[in-house]
Amino acid sequence: MTFPAMPAAVLQFFTASQNADADTWAAAFADDGVFHDPVGPPPITGRAAIHRFIASVLPGFHPFLGLTPLQAHTVGNQVAVSWRGAAVALDGTPVNWSGINVYELDDTGLIKEAKAYFNSAIFQAQLTH
């Protein structure tokens, strides 16, 4: 599957997720970037905190197959991407979820803010079968 066209930092976000690479994933964000994962609870603020969050999630899966972008729509410095996610829990349970992320890029092209819209209850229910 080929990815839809999108700005470099957003492409890096998805590629790094598929490589389970917390360093590269977090590097797609500006130093003061904000990540709502998902929208609702308080956001994760700052690249270092985003890195810690991603690095804490990845070990819970083997493998973490990542997020696959399906469609991307860019208007100025805003990008909306529909995606699907896949991973395998440590007990072998397949986990599948999907959503839409909305990104705002800063003047350097890094992610200033990312808002992930997905049903976390569906995600969590697959982990607590």
Secondary structure, DSSP 8 states (H G I E B T S, - for coil): -------HHHHHHHHHHHTT-HHHHHHTEEEEEEEESSSSS--EESHHHHHHHHHHHGGGEEEEEEEEEEEEEEETTEEEEEEEEEEEETTS-EEEEEEEEEEEE-TTSSEEEEEEE--HHHHHHHH--
